[in-house]
């Protein structure tokens, strides 16, 4: 019999879902596994042994016995390599997630279910606030992220204990969860929050409600930042008009997530983005760099790979509207090269001959890419600046035979922002 009301706040999976349940054997994951079974979800369990305690193998045996009693298939993994440096809990979590994500794929499951609860959200919010986190830290973890799903995120730990007791289930109790001397989360869970709750009853639920509100506000902030951080860069005039909280989120999105940027680095990026001179920049962690262009800022590799000439793809064509190609005279000997002194062209639709330097400046090609921009030559003459201009004397006249010319871009060629068109292009 399905008894959803026994676990108030649990979120049902879509009918027909196949779930991989991450089961440590503790109260939360045990309740989640049983609840998934009672809900009629096709479930596979997964257990990862961190091999951090002598008795950890007994935990695996406990989980195996539980799964056998529920007639649930179990996938087990065990750490076989040293943990990386830094936080013990963070390193163990990274290894566990790597195992679980691969196990989900191998088991053919739609979702990976994690047993985080409303109490975990409150504890996480308090820990982030103690570290000085802003809105993003208060919101806690999302219920769904890609293939990850947390069905118990709105369930309180007290209800989980009652749920297990009603079924006569005795879960494992990890001693590290009570080690207040070693772990900050244990101190928050067993010392700080109980004292605060004693002084202000209901504080935990109010913090949970604040986290829900923070999640909504943070989602709105990130959505606005994504609107500004288009195609690897952001327009400077839009940044100047945006609230500071949005601007800082734009820089986080342009940079990526690891390692996280400090507040000081974000503030320095903000000053450059709004006030920096064209060509200035700021080196960032992970070998990345903020670059200031006339109308936009972008973040890319601090040291770009050596430029590689793309290949020419030439076919006969009576003329078409392909924006990535050009139609040139069929009698030209075509080659690909890079910028050199003295290059000029008479661009189609533009009066007179112009220096290549001026053409690139008007097209807002970033300075650090101008010498890396592949150019197409016809009989040694500059014929095509891909994506920007084609020489009148080299272009096939309308209605006359010509060749369809494209560049076969390799993955090593950088893709940057065209601040004038605000779209991705392999050349500007």
Steps between C-alpha positions, in 0.01 A plus 500: 500500500632846409508733800619839374338685791744331738780715355350852467669724247657222290486574128384226266698411189337494161311176424717247323826645635791270576701630794845434641481562876823600675488298824755545777289301745428805717149615595439734206614268221333198659168684518540620142564149367201354683278790395599460134406134519168574668432762232534239227816647347732262315807541720864392506710576808862615500741501796851647506749397767738788569730261691561764766401287800601142586134400532392652167482155339230414755299798373506349152377170643217680681391673177518171310274333758253789481486481121454124512205540736343749258590297190699795362809458284815652651810646335802540730823696467800551727774760505827357373715812465620764748271793565618832355615773737275756662170436674450134586124522460523686168750248359287205611189661353672555163600133476152386602332720239733374226403143590128576520484686170668212317287245683183678384613476139606136532168407665296676231323724754331828418580675828749480784312547827684659793354500851559862604231641729360833614736481798795474261384819328481685834840372615657592166350848509635562851847376402506725194384800701772436757755512214361833381308367200244716324163406351629198303623332818176550687285330237634152564508218246255467210250216498587414141823559312536313175457131579529560878178500701439548873152364581533565875614861480177625659493225765620563857732257674251448784245370252761265354575355844127448560465338157779251575374425850153421364658233279733361763808599301827577679741691274872547537627796703822646359712613797655779294159673487529551876870596507469864603875530557593423139210604280329839472172349382484281811548810718225683315266200522556397862610823672418824322155430353359332815608801709348743250183295481477497877524881514274551196265206443419444133823660380588199285176522306541875457852446365361240262238750379773762456702250297202441270464874446874536445488221241227683307685833513831336403332326206368836379844659542670218307243518222566873456876436505461233230317754286800734524775233482428394146743304284798521735493873564288793613440847357652771714214747471256231621727421796516867598120514510459173697485472883825400660364163615419414138838620375689279745290201398582577134872475580448170683318359199761621252777348711344166595486329836836353600692618689252754633581868465542708814301815567817703447553348154138564403528862613819545293325354195212741552728805506673393178176409323348841569803729494796313350677614186474294183765230500530481878431176682521299819653156550269258682541153653501190279705675231221732391497874433244778490554711186363849446392583145349825371138399552516178698696287744571130463674225694715248320834323531780723626740338256338399176632196315723552199289603200417227252405568139160357410452303181332642191188326375433602138207380287326622187192708575271725298450711812325446832420682823732309734627766746804289592626484139599735221481472118827581326621497139584147383834601341667604827766291674372501857715476813455563872731713713520757779532877520815668375596865447349690209186295439205687346177414321212663318209353690175426318252775577765741630656777295877506457788287627549461874773375728432162657577659838210743454266224385576291809465801729158590358391135533610512867727200473684480836862609473633175646336305216587713198830326426328163547216565256529277191472690171432370149722621217436479124818498290677656799245781540278531808169360376292426807501594866267220614184623661592865436579602142570371146711681239300635204757390239512142639126449548308311231274751322128429545372257240847381391672169584674494837625274776347453842779548758482405867755461775504171689547627856680268734399479868827667595397837350362729774139611484454851639231761521422737215396807697349666194277210395479338846505148361750217483728495202820302439679813387389811687 
